[in-house]
Amino acid sequence: MTTDTSTSTIASFHLVRYGGRGAMKHMAFDRPLLRRPGGPLFWRLLGTGRGRSMSLGADLRRWALFAVWRRESDLEEFLRDSPIAARWRTESAEHWQTRLAPLASRGAWGGRDPFGGVPARDDGGPGPVAVLTRASIRPGRLVAFYRSVPPVEELLRRQDGCLASVGMGEWPLARQATFSLWRDRSAVRDFAYRGHAHRRVIERVRARDWYAEELFARFVPYASEGRWDGRDPLG
């Protein structure tokens, strides 16, 4: 797929690991900077789990930013001029980021469509696919949800088509998300529809109304740099 992003809405995902737990303070300090004029159309700062999917364990040294931009030049300006990006370069122990061309999305995040109704592009063709999922879990469904996580994590570990995955949260326990990279579209389909553990969870979600809100989005990751657990999974 040839992706022309010069004037199109794009997204970016940034995963940053710091050397100490003092990194937690950046979650508060970065928010006013992201709200400045010219910043992203939509953004979420997210803590990360220790596993590949949504789990109760938190990695207090690693944080993520998901952002949507009016055009690629806005992201370029952020990476060049923002004190947030400058700190990533100078203070992080490890930093990885990718640029994302939206293919399709459904659902909402905080009551809105992060992509502003941007029409779906074509199917993306061959090559890697990025997937973002997030959900607000109803309080009465939290126990059932977290009991369902270990079999899905085990399934992810066995998926050779999954290049990398991280579980994230914007609010402890109840607002969870995952970002994952896949070899191609067929690998995503195999996990979603052929994996018994994942399929069973989806059936329970629908039948028992676990989520108050959810979002599923798919992207072409067309550029990346840095290291995620010591390597670039798209390299």
GROMACS elastic network, one bead per residue, 0.5 to 0.9 nm:
[ bonds ]
;  ai    aj funct       b0    kb
    1   122     6  0.88155   500
    1   123     6  0.88677   500
    1   124     6  0.57552   500
    1   125     6  0.55554   500
    1   126     6  0.73551   500
    1   127     6  0.83884   500
    1   220     6  0.86903   500
    2   124     6  0.87808   500
    3   101     6  0.73610   500
    3   124     6  0.89424   500
    3   220     6  0.85476   500
    3   222     6  0.76105   500
    4     7     6  0.77669   500
    4     8     6  0.74499   500
    4   101     6  0.89081   500
    5     9     6  0.72477   500
    5    10     6  0.69498   500
    5    71     6  0.69860   500
    5    72     6  0.62859   500
    5   101     6  0.73625   500
    6     9     6  0.86875   500
    6    71     6  0.62460   500
    6    72     6  0.57519   500
    6    73     6  0.72583   500
    7    10     6  0.89681   500
    7    70     6  0.76939   500
    7    71     6  0.51581   500
    7    72     6  0.70002   500
    7    73     6  0.83607   500
    8    69     6  0.86481   500
    8    70     6  0.68088   500
    8    71     6  0.52943   500
    8    72     6  0.73413   500
    8   101     6  0.84708   500
    9    68     6  0.70779   500
    9    69     6  0.56691   500
    9    71     6  0.50613   500
    9    72     6  0.74141   500
    9   101     6  0.77518   500
    9   102     6  0.80118   500
    9   115     6  0.75080   500
    9   118     6  0.75823   500
   10    67     6  0.85637   500
   10    68     6  0.58094   500
   10    69     6  0.54065   500
   10    70     6  0.68015   500
   10    71     6  0.62063   500
   10    72     6  0.65438   500
   10    75     6  0.87123   500
   10    99     6  0.72668   500
   10   100     6  0.58661   500
   10   101     6  0.52748   500
   10   102     6  0.65410   500
   10   115     6  0.84466   500
   11    66     6  0.73381   500
   11    67     6  0.55080   500
   11    69     6  0.58966   500
   11    70     6  0.88711   500
   11    72     6  0.86914   500
   11    75     6  0.86992   500
   11    98     6  0.86028   500
   11    99     6  0.60678   500
   11   101     6  0.64877   500
   11   102     6  0.71662   500
   11   115     6  0.86016   500
   11   219     6  0.86736   500
   12    65     6  0.80056   500
   12    66     6  0.58921   500
   12    67     6  0.53592   500
   12    68     6  0.64545   500
   12    69     6  0.79503   500
   12    75     6  0.80891   500
   12    97     6  0.71311   500
   12    98     6  0.56992   500
   12   100     6  0.55262   500
   12   101     6  0.86708   500
   12   221     6  0.88442   500
   13    64     6  0.72505   500
   13    65     6  0.58093   500
   13    67     6  0.65838   500
   13    96     6  0.83152   500
   13    97     6  0.55080   500
   13    98     6  0.54983   500
   13    99     6  0.67539   500
   13   100     6  0.77041   500
   13   179     6  0.86188   500
   14    63     6  0.83340   500
   14    64     6  0.54720   500
   14    65     6  0.50948   500
   14    66     6  0.65135   500
   14    67     6  0.86277   500
   14    95     6  0.73021   500
   14    96     6  0.58244   500
   14    98     6  0.67412   500
   15    62     6  0.71562   500
   15    63     6  0.59705   500
   15    65     6  0.66775   500
   15    66     6  0.89017   500
   15    94     6  0.82168   500
   15    95     6  0.57660   500
   15    96     6  0.52490   500
   15    97     6  0.62281   500
   15   227     6  0.89529   500
   15   228     6  0.74315   500
   16    61     6  0.82974   500
   16    62     6  0.55601   500
   16    63     6  0.53785   500
   16    64     6  0.61044   500
   16    65     6  0.84220   500
   16    88     6  0.70044   500
   16    92     6  0.64873   500
   16    93     6  0.77832   500
   16    94     6  0.59308   500
   16    96     6  0.65326   500
   16    97     6  0.85249   500
   16   228     6  0.85257   500
   17    20     6  0.87798   500
   17    23     6  0.84024   500
   17    60     6  0.89576   500
   17    61     6  0.55617   500
   17    63     6  0.64567   500
   17    64     6  0.87520   500
   17    88     6  0.87856   500
   17    92     6  0.57133   500
   17    93     6  0.55460   500
   17    94     6  0.50260   500
   17    95     6  0.62137   500
   17    96     6  0.89482   500
   17   228     6  0.88888   500
   18    21     6  0.75451   500
   18    22     6  0.82987   500
   18    23     6  0.61555   500
   18    60     6  0.88986   500
   18    61     6  0.52148   500
   18    62     6  0.62484   500
   18    63     6  0.84320   500
   18    88     6  0.87116   500
   18    91     6  0.69580   500
   18    94     6  0.68718   500
   18    95     6  0.86940   500
   19    22     6  0.84035   500
   19    23     6  0.79531   500
   19    61     6  0.65773   500
   19    62     6  0.89395   500
   19    91     6  0.82260   500
   19    92     6  0.68481   500
   19    93     6  0.56136   500
   19    94     6  0.87205   500
   20    23     6  0.62762   500
   20    60     6  0.81059   500
   20    61     6  0.58257   500
   21    24     6  0.62379   500
   21    25     6  0.87888   500
   21    59     6  0.88974   500
   21    60     6  0.55790   500
   21    61     6  0.51455   500
   21    62     6  0.87140   500
   22    25     6  0.61057   500
   22    26     6  0.81569   500
   22    60     6  0.84307   500
   22    61     6  0.77247   500
   23    26     6  0.56468   500
   23    27     6  0.77186   500
   23    60     6  0.73401   500
   23    61     6  0.59714   500
   23    62     6  0.77499   500
   23    63     6  0.81992   500
   24    27     6  0.57200   500
   24    28     6  0.77488   500
   24    47     6  0.87999   500
   24    60     6  0.68289   500
   24    61     6  0.74794   500
   24    62     6  0.88447   500
   24    63     6  0.83942   500
   25    28     6  0.56123   500
   25    29     6  0.64031   500
   25    30     6  0.86345   500
   26    30     6  0.55695   500
   26    31     6  0.83432   500
   26    84     6  0.88437   500
   27    30     6  0.56997   500
   27    31     6  0.67367   500
   27    45     6  0.67262   500
   27    46     6  0.81371   500
   27    47     6  0.85826   500
   27    63     6  0.82575   500
   28    31     6  0.57926   500
   28    32     6  0.80108   500
   29    32     6  0.66189   500
   29    33     6  0.74907   500
   30    33     6  0.52703   500
   30    34     6  0.63015   500
   30    35     6  0.88587   500
   30    45     6  0.85459   500
   30    83     6  0.89096   500
   30    84     6  0.67306   500
   31    34     6  0.52140   500
   31    35     6  0.64189   500
   31    45     6  0.79700   500
   32    35     6  0.51256   500
   32    36     6  0.67270   500
   33    36     6  0.55074   500
   33    39     6  0.82062   500
   33    82     6  0.80470   500
   33    83     6  0.82006   500
   33    84     6  0.77581   500
   34    37     6  0.84104   500
   34    38     6  0.89482   500
   34    39     6  0.57934   500
   34    40     6  0.70161   500
   34    43     6  0.78220   500
   34    82     6  0.89629   500
   34    84     6  0.86571   500
   35    38     6  0.84835   500
   35    39     6  0.63662   500
   35    40     6  0.78711   500
   36    39     6  0.56915   500
   36    40     6  0.87602   500
   37    40     6  0.85628   500
   38    41     6  0.84400   500
   38    74     6  0.71098   500
   38    78     6  0.86762   500
   39    42     6  0.85762   500
   39    69     6  0.76573   500
   39    74     6  0.72450   500
   39    75     6  0.82081   500
   39    78     6  0.72532   500
   40    43     6  0.63408   500
   40    67     6  0.60324   500
   40    68     6  0.55691   500
   40    70     6  0.72099   500
   40    74     6  0.76498   500
   40    75     6  0.77568   500
   40    78     6  0.87485   500
   41    67     6  0.74254   500
   41    68     6  0.55167   500
   41    69     6  0.54576   500
   41    70     6  0.65383   500
   41   114     6  0.78301   500
   41   115     6  0.84831   500
   41   116     6  0.89916   500
   42    66     6  0.82537   500
   42    67     6  0.55891   500
   42    68     6  0.51197   500
   42    69     6  0.73105   500
   42   114     6  0.59002   500
   42   115     6  0.80493   500
   43    65     6  0.70186   500
   43    66     6  0.55395   500
   43    68     6  0.63606   500
   43    69     6  0.89990   500
   43   114     6  0.82644   500
   44    64     6  0.82147   500
   44    65     6  0.58080   500
   44    66     6  0.54298   500
   44    67     6  0.65790   500
   44   170     6  0.73685   500
   45    63     6  0.73724   500
   45    64     6  0.58794   500
   45    66     6  0.67333   500
   45    67     6  0.87617   500
   45   169     6  0.86525   500
   45   170     6  0.66681   500
   46    63     6  0.58549   500
   46    64     6  0.50234   500
   46    65     6  0.61564   500
   46    66     6  0.79454   500
   46   168     6  0.58846   500
   46   169     6  0.53259   500
   46   171     6  0.82039   500
   46   177     6  0.87044   500
   47    58     6  0.73349   500
   47    59     6  0.74437   500
   47    60     6  0.73286   500
   47    61     6  0.88821   500
   47    62     6  0.68623   500
   47    64     6  0.63071   500
   47    65     6  0.89496   500
   47   167     6  0.85831   500
   47   168     6  0.54589   500
   47   169     6  0.52819   500
   47   170     6  0.62749   500
   47   171     6  0.83344   500
   47   172     6  0.89099   500
   48    51     6  0.86083   500
   48    54     6  0.87022   500
   48    57     6  0.85709   500
   48    58     6  0.59024   500
   48    59     6  0.57015   500
   48    60     6  0.75114   500
   48    61     6  0.86961   500
   48    62     6  0.61803   500
   48    63     6  0.57748   500
   48    64     6  0.69786   500
   48   166     6  0.69489   500
   48   167     6  0.57041   500
   48   169     6  0.62516   500
   48   170     6  0.88765   500
   49    52     6  0.75385   500
   49    53     6  0.75096   500
   49    54     6  0.67686   500
   49    55     6  0.61077   500
   49    56     6  0.71334   500
   49    57     6  0.54042   500
   49    59     6  0.52835   500
   49    60     6  0.84033   500
   49    62     6  0.84977   500
   49   166     6  0.69875   500
   49   167     6  0.52134   500
   49   168     6  0.57443   500
   49   169     6  0.77970   500
   50    53     6  0.84409   500
   50    54     6  0.89018   500
   50    55     6  0.74773   500
   50    56     6  0.85281   500
   50    57     6  0.57072   500
   50    58     6  0.56790   500
   50    59     6  0.54193   500
   50   166     6  0.79096   500
   50   167     6  0.75471   500
   51    54     6  0.72784   500
   51    55     6  0.65779   500
   51    57     6  0.75662   500
   51    58     6  0.86584   500
   51   153     6  0.74173   500
   51   165     6  0.84205   500
   51   166     6  0.66749   500
   51   167     6  0.65295   500
   52    55     6  0.82652   500
   52   153     6  0.62657   500
   52   156     6  0.72633   500
   52   157     6  0.78303   500
   52   164     6  0.77744   500
   52   165     6  0.50305   500
   52   167     6  0.55307   500
   52   178     6  0.80563   500
   52   179     6  0.89628   500
   52   180     6  0.85309   500
   53   149     6  0.74390   500
   53   150     6  0.87292   500
   53   152     6  0.76399   500
   53   153     6  0.58432   500
   53   156     6  0.80596   500
   53   165     6  0.68680   500
   53   166     6  0.56731   500
   53   168     6  0.77221   500
   53   177     6  0.80810   500
   53   178     6  0.60445   500
   53   179     6  0.84346   500
   53   180     6  0.89410   500
   54    57     6  0.87043   500
   54   146     6  0.80229   500
   54   149     6  0.66728   500
   54   153     6  0.82531   500
   54   166     6  0.78897   500
   54   168     6  0.64617   500
   54   169     6  0.79470   500
   54   173     6  0.89497   500
   54   176     6  0.64762   500
   54   177     6  0.67554   500
   54   178     6  0.67220   500
   55    58     6  0.77926   500
   55   146     6  0.69668   500
   55   149     6  0.66643   500
   55   150     6  0.80182   500
   55   153     6  0.87607   500
   55   167     6  0.69359   500
   55   168     6  0.84659   500
   55   173     6  0.84027   500
   55   176     6  0.89116   500
   56   146     6  0.76599   500
   56   172     6  0.86984   500
   56   173     6  0.70268   500
   58    61     6  0.88724   500
   58    62     6  0.88155   500
   58   168     6  0.86205   500
   59    62     6  0.57275   500
   59    63     6  0.81143   500
   60    63     6  0.76206   500
   62    94     6  0.89876   500
   63   168     6  0.84189   500
   64   168     6  0.77942   500
   67   114     6  0.87660   500
   68    71     6  0.88087   500
   68    75     6  0.87743   500
   68   114     6  0.70208   500
   68   115     6  0.69921   500
   69    72     6  0.68156   500
   69    73     6  0.86769   500
   69    74     6  0.63843   500
   69    75     6  0.63966   500
   69   115     6  0.89358   500
   70    73     6  0.83333   500
   70    74     6  0.67227   500
   70    75     6  0.84593   500
   71    74     6  0.56670   500
   71    75     6  0.71558   500
   72    75     6  0.52219   500
   72    76     6  0.62767   500
   72    77     6  0.87416   500
   72    99     6  0.88500   500
   73    77     6  0.61535   500
   73    78     6  0.86220   500
   74    77     6  0.51122   500
   74    78     6  0.62782   500
   74    79     6  0.87302   500
   75    78     6  0.50243   500
   75    79     6  0.62092   500
   75    80     6  0.85426   500
   76    79     6  0.52036   500
   76    80     6  0.61165   500
   76    81     6  0.85445   500
   77    80     6  0.50543   500
   77    81     6  0.58057   500
   77    82     6  0.75590   500
   78    81     6  0.54022   500
   78    82     6  0.50063   500
   78    83     6  0.86271   500
   78    84     6  0.84030   500
   78    85     6  0.70896   500
   79    82     6  0.61181   500
   79    83     6  0.87897   500
   79    84     6  0.82575   500
   79    85     6  0.53503   500
   79    86     6  0.76230   500
   80    83     6  0.88860   500
   80    85     6  0.72828   500
   80    86     6  0.77450   500
   81    84     6  0.86123   500
   81    85     6  0.74732   500
   81    86     6  0.74696   500
   82    85     6  0.54159   500
   82    86     6  0.63652   500
   82    87     6  0.87742   500
   83    87     6  0.60895   500
   83    88     6  0.86116   500
   84    87     6  0.52472   500
   84    88     6  0.64474   500
   84    89     6  0.89313   500
   85    88     6  0.50036   500
   85    89     6  0.64542   500
   85    90     6  0.88518   500
   86    89     6  0.52198   500
   86    90     6  0.63511   500
   86    91     6  0.83940   500
   87    90     6  0.50808   500
   87    91     6  0.53479   500
   87    92     6  0.70766   500
   88    91     6  0.56704   500
   88    92     6  0.51333   500
   88    93     6  0.85902   500
   88    94     6  0.83255   500
   88    95     6  0.67604   500
   89    92     6  0.64076   500
   89    94     6  0.89097   500
   89    95     6  0.77901   500
   90    93     6  0.87475   500
   91    94     6  0.88798   500
   92    95     6  0.64401   500
   94   226     6  0.74713   500
   94   227     6  0.61583   500
   94   228     6  0.70691   500
   94   229     6  0.78856   500
   94   230     6  0.78282   500
   95   225     6  0.83499   500
   95   226     6  0.55520   500
   95   227     6  0.57447   500
   95   228     6  0.67938   500
   96   224     6  0.73944   500
   96   225     6  0.58218   500
   96   228     6  0.55468   500
   96   231     6  0.88281   500
   96   232     6  0.73666   500
   97   223     6  0.84127   500
   97   224     6  0.55750   500
   97   225     6  0.56953   500
   97   226     6  0.65447   500
   97   227     6  0.82567   500
   97   228     6  0.86713   500
   98   221     6  0.62854   500
   98   222     6  0.73864   500
   98   223     6  0.55322   500
   98   225     6  0.66605   500
   98   226     6  0.89879   500
   98   234     6  0.89999   500
   99   220     6  0.82986   500
   99   221     6  0.56787   500
   99   222     6  0.59460   500
   99   223     6  0.53381   500
   99   224     6  0.64404   500
  100   130     6  0.77894   500
  100   218     6  0.89887   500
  100   219     6  0.56440   500
  100   220     6  0.55367   500
  100   222     6  0.61471   500
  100   223     6  0.76473   500
  101   121     6  0.85588   500
  101   218     6  0.86532   500
  101   219     6  0.53037   500
  101   220     6  0.51018   500
  101   221     6  0.65156   500
  101   222     6  0.70947   500
  102   105     6  0.77296   500
  102   115     6  0.81842   500
  102   118     6  0.83064   500
  102   119     6  0.88952   500
  102   120     6  0.70442   500
  102   121     6  0.70681   500
  102   217     6  0.74928   500
  102   218     6  0.62312   500
  102   220     6  0.65882   500
  102   221     6  0.88881   500
  103   119     6  0.82982   500
  103   120     6  0.50916   500
  103   122     6  0.66039   500
  103   123     6  0.66755   500
  103   124     6  0.69448   500
  103   217     6  0.75979   500
  103   218     6  0.55031   500
  103   220     6  0.68502   500
  104   118     6  0.86695   500
  104   119     6  0.76815   500
  104   121     6  0.69502   500
  104   122     6  0.87495   500
  104   123     6  0.85777   500
  104   216     6  0.83719   500
  104   217     6  0.57370   500
  104   218     6  0.54349   500
  104   219     6  0.71420   500
  105   108     6  0.89729   500
  105   113     6  0.86269   500
  105   115     6  0.81879   500
  105   120     6  0.75952   500
  105   215     6  0.72328   500
  105   216     6  0.55595   500
  105   218     6  0.63108   500
  105   219     6  0.88958   500
  106   113     6  0.80939   500
  106   214     6  0.83416   500
  106   215     6  0.57636   500
  106   216     6  0.55142   500
  106   217     6  0.64996   500
  107   111     6  0.89396   500
  107   112     6  0.82763   500
  107   113     6  0.69125   500
  107   213     6  0.73777   500
  107   214     6  0.55526   500
  107   216     6  0.64747   500
  107   217     6  0.85429   500
  108   111     6  0.55468   500
  108   112     6  0.50210   500
  108   114     6  0.71670   500
  108   134     6  0.89613   500
  108   213     6  0.66213   500
  108   214     6  0.59317   500
  108   215     6  0.51997   500
  108   216     6  0.84678   500
  109   112     6  0.54605   500
  109   113     6  0.63427   500
  109   114     6  0.67249   500
  109   134     6  0.76816   500
  109   135     6  0.80310   500
  109   136     6  0.86802   500
  109   213     6  0.71860   500
  109   214     6  0.67647   500
  109   215     6  0.63249   500
  110   113     6  0.83440   500
  110   114     6  0.88924   500
  110   136     6  0.89585   500
  110   213     6  0.80362   500
  111   213     6  0.80125   500
  112   115     6  0.86827   500
  112   116     6  0.79589   500
  113   116     6  0.54188   500
  113   117     6  0.66821   500
  113   215     6  0.86386   500
  114   117     6  0.81071   500
  115   118     6  0.56191   500
  115   119     6  0.89457   500
  117   120     6  0.86875   500
  118   121     6  0.87732   500
  120   123     6  0.85786   500
  121   124     6  0.75340   500
  122   125     6  0.78349   500
  123   126     6  0.89016   500
  123   185     6  0.88872   500
  124   127     6  0.78780   500
  124   128     6  0.89121   500
  124   129     6  0.80654   500
  124   185     6  0.86647   500
  124   219     6  0.79893   500
  124   220     6  0.63746   500
  125   184     6  0.86834   500
  125   185     6  0.84176   500
  126   129     6  0.87983   500
  126   183     6  0.89613   500
  126   184     6  0.63192   500
  126   185     6  0.75406   500
  127   182     6  0.86230   500
  127   183     6  0.63777   500
  127   184     6  0.51412   500
  127   185     6  0.78366   500
  127   220     6  0.82593   500
  128   163     6  0.87870   500
  128   181     6  0.69025   500
  128   182     6  0.54829   500
  128   185     6  0.74750   500
  128   219     6  0.89523   500
  128   220     6  0.67432   500
  128   221     6  0.67936   500
  128   222     6  0.86158   500
  128   234     6  0.77344   500
  129   180     6  0.83967   500
  129   181     6  0.58497   500
  129   182     6  0.51784   500
  129   183     6  0.66034   500
  129   184     6  0.55920   500
  129   185     6  0.64064   500
  129   188     6  0.80145   500
  129   218     6  0.69926   500
  129   219     6  0.58771   500
  129   220     6  0.52321   500
  129   221     6  0.63404   500
  130   179     6  0.72567   500
  130   180     6  0.56941   500
  130   182     6  0.62497   500
  130   217     6  0.83722   500
  130   218     6  0.57801   500
  130   219     6  0.50339   500
  130   220     6  0.61225   500
  130   221     6  0.60764   500
  131   178     6  0.79455   500
  131   179     6  0.57976   500
  131   180     6  0.52931   500
  131   181     6  0.64762   500
  131   182     6  0.79787   500
  131   188     6  0.85151   500
  131   216     6  0.74103   500
  131   217     6  0.58113   500
  131   219     6  0.63645   500
  131   220     6  0.89786   500
  132   177     6  0.72161   500
  132   178     6  0.57896   500
  132   180     6  0.66452   500
  132   215     6  0.77976   500
  132   216     6  0.58672   500
  132   217     6  0.51868   500
  132   218     6  0.64563   500
  132   219     6  0.83404   500
  133   176     6  0.84254   500
  133   177     6  0.53593   500
  133   178     6  0.53050   500
  133   179     6  0.66778   500
  133   180     6  0.87757   500
  133   214     6  0.74998   500
  133   215     6  0.56200   500
  133   217     6  0.65012   500
  133   218     6  0.88685   500
  134   168     6  0.87415   500
  134   169     6  0.86636   500
  134   175     6  0.73850   500
  134   176     6  0.55641   500
  134   178     6  0.63804   500
  134   179     6  0.88122   500
  134   213     6  0.83370   500
  134   214     6  0.55659   500
  134   215     6  0.52851   500
  134   216     6  0.67688   500
  135   174     6  0.80058   500
  135   175     6  0.58105   500
  135   176     6  0.55098   500
  135   177     6  0.62927   500
  135   211     6  0.61909   500
  135   212     6  0.74778   500
  135   213     6  0.56273   500
  135   215     6  0.64799   500
  135   216     6  0.89575   500
  136   174     6  0.57350   500
  136   176     6  0.65609   500
  136   177     6  0.88912   500
  136   210     6  0.85673   500
  136   211     6  0.55388   500
  136   212     6  0.54603   500
  136   213     6  0.51615   500
  136   214     6  0.63443   500
  137   140     6  0.83279   500
  137   141     6  0.66112   500
  137   142     6  0.64284   500
  137   145     6  0.79386   500
  137   173     6  0.82193   500
  137   174     6  0.50191   500
  137   175     6  0.62341   500
  137   176     6  0.77415   500
  137   210     6  0.58721   500
  137   212     6  0.59496   500
  137   213     6  0.74817   500
  137   214     6  0.86670   500
  138   141     6  0.53229   500
  138   142     6  0.66131   500
  138   174     6  0.71567   500
  138   209     6  0.81992   500
  138   210     6  0.57366   500
  138   211     6  0.55083   500
  138   212     6  0.57162   500
  138   213     6  0.88338   500
  139   142     6  0.54925   500
  139   143     6  0.85255   500
  139   174     6  0.70455   500
  139   210     6  0.86988   500
  140   143     6  0.75292   500
  140   144     6  0.85016   500
  140   210     6  0.81059   500
  141   144     6  0.54397   500
  141   145     6  0.60491   500
  141   146     6  0.87938   500
  141   208     6  0.84737   500
  141   209     6  0.83161   500
  141   210     6  0.54664   500
  141   211     6  0.80634   500
  142   145     6  0.50405   500
  142   146     6  0.62392   500
  142   147     6  0.85650   500
  142   173     6  0.75821   500
  142   174     6  0.70199   500
  142   210     6  0.80167   500
  143   146     6  0.54514   500
  143   147     6  0.62102   500
  143   148     6  0.87563   500
  144   147     6  0.51869   500
  144   148     6  0.64167   500
  144   210     6  0.85603   500
  145   148     6  0.52567   500
  145   149     6  0.67400   500
  145   201     6  0.83910   500
  145   205     6  0.84941   500
  145   210     6  0.75141   500
  146   149     6  0.51569   500
  146   150     6  0.78139   500
  146   173     6  0.88720   500
  147   150     6  0.69247   500
  147   151     6  0.86814   500
  148   151     6  0.64251   500
  148   152     6  0.70923   500
  148   197     6  0.83293   500
  148   198     6  0.89062   500
  148   201     6  0.66095   500
  149   152     6  0.53354   500
  149   153     6  0.62136   500
  149   154     6  0.87582   500
  149   201     6  0.86075   500
  150   153     6  0.50445   500
  150   154     6  0.61885   500
  150   155     6  0.86209   500
  151   154     6  0.50781   500
  151   155     6  0.62107   500
  151   156     6  0.87007   500
  151   197     6  0.58659   500
  151   198     6  0.78534   500
  152   156     6  0.62177   500
  152   157     6  0.87127   500
  152   195     6  0.86614   500
  152   197     6  0.57023   500
  152   198     6  0.56397   500
  152   201     6  0.82724   500
  153   156     6  0.50454   500
  153   157     6  0.63078   500
  153   158     6  0.88266   500
  154   157     6  0.51316   500
  154   158     6  0.65179   500
  154   159     6  0.89492   500
  154   197     6  0.89502   500
  155   158     6  0.52284   500
  155   159     6  0.64392   500
  155   191     6  0.79450   500
  155   195     6  0.71370   500
  155   196     6  0.87280   500
  155   197     6  0.71188   500
  155   198     6  0.77709   500
  156   159     6  0.51691   500
  156   160     6  0.84027   500
  156   162     6  0.70941   500
  156   165     6  0.83585   500
  156   191     6  0.77771   500
  157   160     6  0.78112   500
  157   162     6  0.81836   500
  158   161     6  0.88721   500
  158   162     6  0.86500   500
  159   162     6  0.55289   500
  159   163     6  0.86820   500
  159   187     6  0.80902   500
  159   190     6  0.88095   500
  159   191     6  0.73622   500
  160   163     6  0.73342   500
  160   182     6  0.89843   500
  160   183     6  0.85336   500
  160   187     6  0.83418   500
  161   181     6  0.86776   500
  161   182     6  0.56606   500
  161   183     6  0.51448   500
  161   184     6  0.74529   500
  161   186     6  0.85642   500
  161   187     6  0.51242   500
  161   188     6  0.77138   500
  161   190     6  0.88020   500
  161   191     6  0.87116   500
  162   165     6  0.73199   500
  162   180     6  0.72958   500
  162   181     6  0.60090   500
  162   183     6  0.63291   500
  162   184     6  0.89244   500
  162   187     6  0.71232   500
  162   188     6  0.79218   500
  162   191     6  0.88097   500
  163   180     6  0.75456   500
  163   181     6  0.52576   500
  163   182     6  0.52429   500
  163   183     6  0.63587   500
  163   233     6  0.58540   500
  163   234     6  0.75993   500
  164   179     6  0.83811   500
  164   180     6  0.56500   500
  164   181     6  0.52603   500
  164   182     6  0.72842   500
  164   228     6  0.84943   500
  164   233     6  0.63861   500
  164   234     6  0.89776   500
  165   178     6  0.70310   500
  165   179     6  0.56699   500
  165   181     6  0.63112   500
  165   182     6  0.88297   500
  166   177     6  0.85448   500
  166   178     6  0.56651   500
  166   179     6  0.55605   500
  166   180     6  0.64604   500
  167   176     6  0.74992   500
  167   177     6  0.59597   500
  167   179     6  0.67436   500
  167   180     6  0.87392   500
  168   175     6  0.86690   500
  168   176     6  0.58148   500
  168   178     6  0.57055   500
  168   179     6  0.78374   500
  169   172     6  0.64624   500
  169   173     6  0.73161   500
  169   174     6  0.80313   500
  169   175     6  0.56926   500
  169   177     6  0.58221   500
  169   178     6  0.83733   500
  170   173     6  0.88344   500
  170   174     6  0.86193   500
  170   175     6  0.58721   500
  170   176     6  0.66619   500
  170   177     6  0.81576   500
  171   174     6  0.63253   500
  171   175     6  0.52694   500
  171   176     6  0.74241   500
  172   175     6  0.67391   500
  172   176     6  0.80791   500
  173   176     6  0.68770   500
  177   215     6  0.89929   500
  181   184     6  0.87423   500
  181   188     6  0.89878   500
  181   221     6  0.83725   500
  181   233     6  0.78962   500
  181   234     6  0.81405   500
  182   185     6  0.73750   500
  182   186     6  0.89054   500
  182   187     6  0.63529   500
  182   188     6  0.64458   500
  183   186     6  0.81704   500
  183   187     6  0.63157   500
  183   188     6  0.81752   500
  183   234     6  0.88906   500
  184   187     6  0.55313   500
  184   188     6  0.68574   500
  185   188     6  0.51822   500
  185   189     6  0.63686   500
  185   190     6  0.87194   500
  186   189     6  0.50385   500
  186   190     6  0.61095   500
  186   191     6  0.87199   500
  187   190     6  0.50891   500
  187   191     6  0.63970   500
  187   192     6  0.86589   500
  188   191     6  0.53617   500
  188   192     6  0.61291   500
  188   193     6  0.85505   500
  189   192     6  0.50534   500
  189   193     6  0.57752   500
  189   194     6  0.73563   500
  190   193     6  0.56391   500
  190   195     6  0.66214   500
  191   194     6  0.58075   500
  191   195     6  0.51463   500
  191   196     6  0.87182   500
  191   198     6  0.72224   500
  191   199     6  0.85244   500
  192   195     6  0.63047   500
  192   196     6  0.88370   500
  192   198     6  0.63229   500
  192   199     6  0.64764   500
  192   202     6  0.89258   500
  193   196     6  0.76821   500
  193   198     6  0.75757   500
  193   199     6  0.59212   500
  194   197     6  0.89529   500
  194   198     6  0.82420   500
  194   199     6  0.72319   500
  195   198     6  0.55535   500
  195   199     6  0.61073   500
  195   200     6  0.85845   500
  196   199     6  0.51558   500
  196   200     6  0.60149   500
  196   201     6  0.86643   500
  197   200     6  0.52543   500
  197   201     6  0.63916   500
  197   202     6  0.88502   500
  198   201     6  0.51965   500
  198   202     6  0.63449   500
  198   203     6  0.87421   500
  199   202     6  0.51761   500
  199   203     6  0.63023   500
  199   204     6  0.87900   500
  200   203     6  0.50997   500
  200   204     6  0.63371   500
  200   205     6  0.86978   500
  201   204     6  0.50849   500
  201   205     6  0.61346   500
  201   206     6  0.87279   500
  202   205     6  0.50158   500
  202   206     6  0.63488   500
  202   207     6  0.86050   500
  203   206     6  0.53403   500
  203   207     6  0.60712   500
  203   208     6  0.84355   500
  204   207     6  0.50568   500
  204   208     6  0.56747   500
  204   209     6  0.77400   500
  204   210     6  0.77534   500
  205   208     6  0.55763   500
  205   209     6  0.54746   500
  205   210     6  0.50605   500
  205   211     6  0.70297   500
  206   209     6  0.53724   500
  206   210     6  0.72403   500
  206   211     6  0.85549   500
  207   210     6  0.82883   500
  208   211     6  0.88740   500
  209   212     6  0.76716   500
  211   214     6  0.65662   500
  219   222     6  0.88849   500
  221   224     6  0.74586   500
  221   234     6  0.84083   500
  223   234     6  0.84153   500
  224   232     6  0.76105   500
  224   233     6  0.89431   500
  224   234     6  0.69378   500
  224   235     6  0.79359   500
  225   232     6  0.68037   500
  225   234     6  0.86749   500
  225   235     6  0.84102   500
  226   230     6  0.87586   500
  226   231     6  0.74624   500
  226   232     6  0.61744   500
  227   230     6  0.51690   500
  227   233     6  0.79385   500
  228   231     6  0.52374   500
  228   232     6  0.57810   500
  228   233     6  0.70179   500
  229   232     6  0.81880   500
  229   233     6  0.89802   500
  231   234     6  0.87066   500
  231   235     6  0.78093   500
  232   235     6  0.50472   500
